[in-house]
Amino acid sequence: MNSILIDEFGKNFGKKAQYLVLSPGRVNLIGEHIDYHQGKVLPCAISLKNTFAGSIGKDYIVDGYNLNSGRKYSVNIQDSCLFEKGATEIYIYGVCRAIIDSGYFIKGFSFVIGGDLPMGSGLSSSASFSCGLIELISQMYHLNIQKRDIARIARLAENKYAGVPCGIMDQMAIVFGKEKRLVRIDCRSLDVDYCSMPGCISIVVVNTMIKRQLAKSEYEKRQIECAELLKAIENKYSSVKVLRDVNYDMLNSVKGEVSNLAFKRGKYVLDEMKRVDMVFDSMNKGDIESIGRLFYEGHRGLKDEYEVSCEELDLIVEETYKFNGAIASRMTGAGFGGCAISLVKKGYEKEYADFIMKKYYDRFGKKCEVYDVGEPQEGLSSMKL
């Protein structure tokens, strides 16, 4: 892929690429919808990735070419541009403006993007794109942007320019990913620490192939519902600023003062924050039984309390637990489609893929996709050509 990308850059722009950047996707093992409450999460970088090749230009135009789709992009980073909602151009413009907003000076450049990370599947393709582009710009313009700042700038690009009210988990997982390690991220302090994943476990991602049309609007609803709960608790406990600060006594003290929905959302958040540390410890101990139980509890919470799952994701999880070589399963990402993550015993990956694809087709009459991710991978990286 790398040599093809470099060749395509030369064909499209008539010059040599200066840098190559590898920007992986991520899966979150536990701690879903927790990052914007400033809790802890436990993701890892994966082998599926976006790959960039690029070189600086002489003006303020960014020209891009997508090797997979054949699409070309041209964005003037000095203009106040209007783009179609969700368009790649918004992310190109947003990344460049977010870098400038952060105090750096840049001009235009050219890039080619390729890779095998599917878009819109819950594997954080947009954060991968943003982080990869920031790293490319940092290298080309010798900005020396540090990892945490790459994550912050990528989040700023999504929040301010793309209009996506995301937290910072995806970006942090992508830049701090480490081979054979899960990364626990404190979304308040941005501290990271790592745990081993037992060698008998292989990560498999199952893509429902459902585009998550509801995810953005429902994501915003969850934030509103949680804000209702938080306001009620803040009125009683002045020390509380986010749901990260809340305990069960505080939650129960406002049960009669908030909607049932808001209470359910809060209970899920508190339970899930506990599960993150429990899975972290279970991974280090190699406690396979506990990992399976905690994943299932997490999915049930996402389904029944946070209500972000769907019939297709539920089927994958329920059927996975009936598979002989399965360890754990739950939805991953924003929900309403996208992907489920399953942990299976090494050597069972192909058998599991065949099993779950058949179950999915038998129920819904359509195909899902299965990605054998294997072990956690290194995060964002770059090289001079």
C-alpha positions as CSV (number, residue, x, y, z in Angstrom):
1,M,0.0,0.0,0.0
2,N,2.8,2.5,0.9
3,S,4.6,2.2,-2.4
4,I,1.3,2.5,-4.3
5,L,0.4,5.6,-2.3
6,I,3.7,7.2,-3.0
7,D,3.4,6.5,-6.7
8,E,-0.1,7.9,-6.8
9,F,1.1,11.1,-5.2
10,G,3.7,11.5,-7.9
11,K,1.1,10.9,-10.7
12,N,-1.4,13.3,-9.2
13,F,0.9,16.2,-8.2
14,G,4.0,15.8,-10.3
15,K,6.4,15.9,-7.4
16,K,7.7,13.6,-4.7
17,A,6.0,13.0,-1.4
18,Q,8.0,14.2,1.6
19,Y,6.4,12.2,4.4
20,L,4.3,9.1,5.0
21,V,1.9,8.9,7.9
22,L,0.1,5.8,9.3
23,S,-3.0,6.7,11.4
24,P,-4.9,3.7,12.8
25,G,-8.5,3.3,13.7
26,R,-9.4,2.3,17.2
27,V,-11.8,0.0,19.1
28,N,-12.9,0.7,22.6
29,L,-13.1,-2.4,24.7
30,I,-15.0,-0.8,27.6
31,G,-16.0,2.7,28.7
32,E,-18.5,3.6,25.9
33,H,-20.0,7.1,26.0
34,I,-17.8,8.0,29.0
35,D,-15.2,10.3,27.5
36,Y,-17.5,13.3,27.3
37,H,-18.2,12.8,31.0
38,Q,-14.5,13.0,31.7
39,G,-14.3,9.4,32.9
40,K,-11.7,6.7,32.0
41,V,-11.9,4.5,28.9
42,L,-10.0,1.4,27.7
43,P,-9.4,1.4,23.9
44,C,-6.6,0.3,21.7
45,A,-5.3,1.2,18.2
46,I,-6.0,-1.5,15.5
47,S,-4.4,-2.7,12.4
48,L,-6.9,-1.1,10.1
49,K,-5.6,2.4,9.2
50,N,-5.6,5.5,7.1
51,T,-2.3,6.1,5.3
52,F,-1.2,9.6,4.0
53,A,1.6,10.7,1.7
54,G,2.1,14.5,1.4
55,S,4.3,17.4,0.5
56,I,4.1,21.2,1.2
57,G,2.8,23.7,-1.3
58,K,3.5,27.4,-2.0
59,D,0.1,28.9,-1.4
60,Y,-2.9,28.3,1.0
61,I,-4.6,25.6,-1.1
62,V,-4.8,22.1,0.1
63,D,-5.2,19.6,-2.7
64,G,-6.0,16.0,-1.8
65,Y,-6.7,12.7,-3.6
66,N,-8.5,9.7,-2.1
67,L,-7.0,6.5,-3.5
68,N,-9.9,4.4,-2.5
69,S,-12.8,6.5,-3.9
70,G,-10.9,8.3,-6.7
71,R,-12.2,11.7,-5.3
72,K,-10.2,14.8,-5.4
73,Y,-10.3,17.7,-2.9
74,S,-9.3,21.3,-3.1
75,V,-9.7,23.6,-0.1
76,N,-8.5,27.2,0.5
77,I,-7.6,27.3,4.2
78,Q,-7.8,31.1,4.3
79,D,-11.4,31.4,3.1
80,S,-14.4,31.0,5.3
81,C,-15.8,28.0,3.5
82,L,-19.2,26.3,3.5
83,F,-19.2,22.6,2.7
84,E,-21.7,19.8,2.6
85,K,-22.4,18.4,6.0
86,G,-20.1,15.5,6.8
87,A,-17.9,16.2,3.7
88,T,-14.2,15.3,3.8
89,E,-13.5,19.0,2.9
90,I,-14.9,20.0,6.3
91,Y,-12.3,17.9,8.0
92,I,-9.5,19.1,5.8
93,Y,-10.5,22.8,6.5
94,G,-11.2,22.1,10.1
95,V,-7.9,20.5,10.8
96,C,-6.0,23.3,9.2
97,R,-7.9,26.0,11.0
98,A,-7.7,24.2,14.3
99,I,-3.9,24.1,13.9
100,I,-3.9,27.8,13.2
101,D,-6.2,28.4,16.1
102,S,-3.7,26.6,18.3
103,G,-0.9,29.2,17.4
104,Y,0.9,27.5,14.5
105,F,1.5,29.0,11.1
106,I,0.9,26.8,8.1
107,K,0.2,27.2,4.4
108,G,-1.1,24.7,1.8
109,F,0.0,21.3,0.8
110,S,-0.8,18.2,-1.3
111,F,-1.7,14.8,0.0
112,V,-2.9,11.3,-1.0
113,I,-4.9,9.2,1.4
114,G,-5.5,5.4,1.2
115,G,-5.8,2.5,3.6
116,D,-8.2,-0.1,4.8
117,L,-10.1,1.6,7.6
118,P,-13.8,1.6,6.7
119,M,-15.7,4.9,7.0
120,G,-18.6,5.4,9.2
121,S,-18.4,2.0,10.9
122,G,-17.6,3.0,14.5
123,L,-13.9,2.4,14.2
124,S,-13.1,6.2,14.5
125,S,-12.3,6.9,10.8
126,S,-12.9,10.6,11.2
127,A,-10.5,10.9,14.2
128,S,-8.0,8.8,12.4
129,F,-8.2,11.1,9.4
130,S,-7.9,14.2,11.6
131,C,-5.0,12.9,13.6
132,G,-3.2,11.6,10.5
133,L,-3.5,14.9,8.7
134,I,-2.3,16.9,11.8
135,E,0.8,14.6,12.0
136,L,1.4,15.0,8.3
137,I,1.2,18.8,8.6
138,S,3.4,18.8,11.7
139,Q,6.1,16.9,9.9
140,M,6.0,18.9,6.7
141,Y,6.1,22.2,8.5
142,H,8.4,21.1,11.3
143,L,5.9,22.1,14.0
144,N,6.8,19.3,16.4
145,I,3.2,19.0,17.7
146,Q,3.2,16.6,20.6
147,K,0.8,13.6,21.0
148,R,-1.6,15.2,23.5
149,D,-1.7,18.3,21.4
150,I,-2.5,16.3,18.3
151,A,-5.4,14.8,20.1
152,R,-6.6,18.2,21.4
153,I,-6.4,19.8,18.0
154,A,-8.1,16.9,16.3
155,R,-11.0,17.1,18.8
156,L,-11.1,20.9,18.2
157,A,-11.4,20.3,14.5
158,E,-14.4,18.0,15.0
159,N,-16.1,20.1,17.7
160,K,-15.7,23.5,16.2
161,Y,-15.6,23.0,12.5
162,A,-17.2,19.6,11.7
163,G,-19.9,20.2,14.3
164,V,-19.4,16.8,16.0
165,P,-19.7,17.1,19.9
166,C,-17.3,14.3,20.5
167,G,-15.0,13.6,23.4
168,I,-11.3,13.0,23.2
169,M,-11.1,9.2,23.6
170,D,-10.8,8.4,19.9
171,Q,-8.0,10.8,19.3
172,M,-6.0,9.8,22.4
173,A,-6.4,6.1,21.5
174,I,-5.0,6.7,18.0
175,V,-2.0,8.8,19.1
176,F,-1.1,6.7,22.2
177,G,-1.8,3.2,20.9
178,K,0.8,0.6,21.7
179,E,1.5,-2.8,20.3
180,K,0.0,-5.6,22.4
181,R,-1.3,-3.1,25.0
182,L,-4.7,-1.6,25.9
183,V,-4.5,2.0,26.8
184,R,-6.5,3.4,29.8
185,I,-7.1,7.0,29.2
186,D,-8.2,9.5,31.9
187,C,-10.4,11.9,29.8
188,R,-10.0,14.6,32.4
189,S,-6.3,14.7,33.0
190,L,-5.4,13.0,29.7
191,D,-3.0,10.7,31.6
192,V,-2.5,7.3,30.1
193,D,-1.5,3.9,31.4
194,Y,-1.3,0.5,29.8
195,C,-2.3,-3.1,30.6
196,S,-1.5,-6.3,28.8
197,M,-4.2,-8.3,27.0
198,P,-3.9,-12.0,27.6
199,G,-2.1,-13.8,24.8
200,C,-5.0,-16.2,24.2
201,I,-7.4,-13.4,23.2
202,S,-7.9,-12.2,19.6
203,I,-10.0,-9.1,18.8
204,V,-12.6,-9.5,16.0
205,V,-14.7,-6.6,14.8
206,V,-18.1,-7.2,13.3
207,N,-19.5,-4.4,11.1
208,T,-23.3,-4.3,10.8
209,M,-22.9,-2.3,7.6
210,I,-25.5,0.1,9.0
211,K,-24.6,3.7,8.6
212,R,-25.2,5.4,11.8
213,Q,-27.7,8.0,10.7
214,L,-29.2,8.4,14.2
215,A,-25.9,8.5,16.0
216,K,-25.2,12.2,15.9
217,S,-28.8,13.3,16.9
218,E,-29.1,10.7,19.6
219,Y,-25.6,11.5,20.9
220,E,-26.7,15.1,21.4
221,K,-29.9,13.9,23.1
222,R,-27.9,11.8,25.6
223,Q,-25.8,14.9,26.4
224,I,-29.0,16.9,27.1
225,E,-30.4,14.2,29.2
226,C,-27.2,13.8,31.2
227,A,-27.0,17.6,31.6
228,E,-30.5,17.5,33.2
229,L,-29.2,15.0,35.7
230,L,-26.0,16.9,36.3
231,K,-27.8,20.2,37.0
232,A,-30.0,18.6,39.6
233,I,-27.0,17.1,41.4
234,E,-25.0,20.4,41.1
235,N,-27.8,22.1,43.0
236,K,-27.2,19.8,46.0
237,Y,-23.4,19.2,45.7
238,S,-21.4,22.3,44.6
239,S,-18.2,20.2,44.1
240,V,-19.8,18.4,41.2
241,K,-18.8,19.7,37.7
242,V,-19.3,16.6,35.5
243,L,-20.7,13.1,35.9
244,R,-17.2,11.9,36.7
245,D,-17.6,13.6,40.1
246,V,-20.9,11.8,40.9
247,N,-21.3,8.8,43.2
248,Y,-24.3,6.5,43.7
249,D,-25.5,8.4,46.8
250,M,-25.6,11.6,44.9
251,L,-27.4,9.9,42.0
252,N,-30.0,8.4,44.2
253,S,-30.6,11.7,46.0
254,V,-32.1,13.2,42.9
255,K,-34.0,10.2,41.6
256,G,-37.4,11.9,42.3
257,E,-36.3,15.2,40.8
258,V,-35.3,14.2,37.3
259,S,-36.8,12.2,34.5
260,N,-36.6,8.4,34.5
261,L,-34.5,8.8,31.3
262,A,-32.0,11.1,32.9
263,F,-31.6,8.8,35.9
264,K,-31.1,5.8,33.7
265,R,-28.4,7.6,31.7
266,G,-26.6,8.5,34.9
267,K,-26.8,5.0,36.3
268,Y,-25.2,3.6,33.1
269,V,-22.4,6.2,33.3
270,L,-21.5,5.4,36.9
271,D,-21.7,1.6,36.3
272,E,-19.6,1.8,33.1
273,M,-16.9,3.9,34.8
274,K,-16.5,1.1,37.4
275,R,-16.3,-1.5,34.7
276,V,-13.4,0.2,33.0
277,D,-11.1,-0.3,36.0
278,M,-12.5,-3.8,36.6
279,V,-11.7,-4.9,33.0
280,F,-8.2,-3.2,33.3
281,D,-7.5,-5.4,36.3
282,S,-9.0,-8.5,34.8
283,M,-6.9,-8.1,31.7
284,N,-3.7,-7.9,33.8
285,K,-4.7,-10.9,35.8
286,G,-5.8,-12.9,32.8
287,D,-9.3,-13.4,34.4
288,I,-11.1,-14.4,31.2
289,E,-14.4,-15.2,33.0
290,S,-14.7,-11.7,34.5
291,I,-13.8,-10.1,31.1
292,G,-16.7,-11.9,29.5
293,R,-19.2,-11.0,32.2
294,L,-18.2,-7.3,32.3
295,F,-18.4,-6.9,28.5
296,Y,-21.9,-8.4,28.6
297,E,-23.0,-6.1,31.5
298,G,-21.6,-3.2,29.5
299,H,-23.6,-4.1,26.4
300,R,-26.8,-4.6,28.4
301,G,-26.3,-1.1,29.9
302,L,-25.8,0.4,26.5
303,K,-28.9,-1.4,25.3
304,D,-31.3,-0.9,28.2
305,E,-30.1,2.2,30.1
306,Y,-28.2,4.4,27.6
307,E,-30.3,3.0,24.7
308,V,-27.8,3.4,21.9
309,S,-27.8,-0.2,20.6
310,C,-29.9,-1.6,17.8
311,E,-31.4,-5.0,16.8
312,E,-28.4,-5.9,14.6
313,L,-25.8,-5.2,17.3
314,D,-27.8,-7.1,19.9
315,L,-28.0,-10.1,17.7
316,I,-24.2,-10.2,17.2
317,V,-23.6,-9.9,21.0
318,E,-26.2,-12.5,22.0
319,E,-25.1,-15.1,19.3
320,T,-21.4,-14.5,20.1
321,Y,-21.9,-15.7,23.7
322,K,-23.3,-19.0,22.2
323,F,-20.1,-19.6,20.2
324,N,-17.7,-22.2,21.7
325,G,-14.6,-20.1,21.2
326,A,-16.0,-16.8,22.4
327,I,-14.8,-14.8,25.4
328,A,-16.7,-11.6,25.3
329,S,-18.7,-9.2,23.0
330,R,-20.5,-5.8,23.1
331,M,-21.2,-2.9,20.8
332,T,-18.4,-0.4,20.3
333,G,-18.6,3.2,19.1
334,A,-21.5,5.6,19.2
335,G,-24.1,2.9,18.4
336,F,-27.3,2.8,16.2
337,G,-25.3,0.6,13.8
338,G,-21.6,0.5,13.2
339,C,-19.6,-2.3,14.9
340,A,-19.6,-4.8,17.7
341,I,-16.3,-5.9,19.2
342,S,-15.8,-9.6,20.0
343,L,-13.0,-11.3,21.9
344,V,-12.4,-14.9,20.8
345,K,-9.8,-17.5,21.6
346,K,-6.8,-17.4,19.3
347,G,-7.3,-19.9,16.5
348,Y,-11.1,-19.5,16.4
349,E,-11.1,-16.3,14.3
350,K,-12.1,-17.9,11.0
351,E,-14.6,-20.2,12.6
352,Y,-16.2,-17.3,14.5
353,A,-16.4,-15.1,11.4
354,D,-18.2,-17.9,9.5
355,F,-20.5,-18.5,12.4
356,I,-21.5,-14.9,13.0
357,M,-21.9,-14.0,9.3
358,K,-24.3,-16.9,8.9
359,K,-26.3,-16.0,12.0
360,Y,-26.5,-12.4,10.8
361,Y,-27.6,-13.3,7.3
362,D,-30.2,-15.8,8.6
363,R,-31.8,-13.2,10.8
364,F,-31.6,-10.1,8.5
365,G,-31.1,-11.4,5.0
366,K,-28.1,-9.2,4.5
367,K,-24.3,-9.5,5.0
368,C,-22.1,-8.1,7.8
369,E,-18.4,-7.7,7.5
370,V,-15.9,-9.2,9.9
371,Y,-12.4,-7.8,10.5
372,D,-9.8,-10.0,12.2
373,V,-8.0,-7.3,14.2
374,G,-6.0,-9.6,16.3
375,E,-3.8,-7.8,18.9
376,P,-3.6,-4.1,19.7
377,Q,-1.3,-2.1,17.4
378,E,1.0,0.9,17.5
379,G,-0.6,4.3,17.3
380,L,0.1,7.2,15.0
381,S,3.4,7.2,13.3
382,S,5.3,8.9,10.5
383,M,8.4,8.7,8.4
384,K,10.4,11.0,6.1
385,L,10.7,9.7,2.5
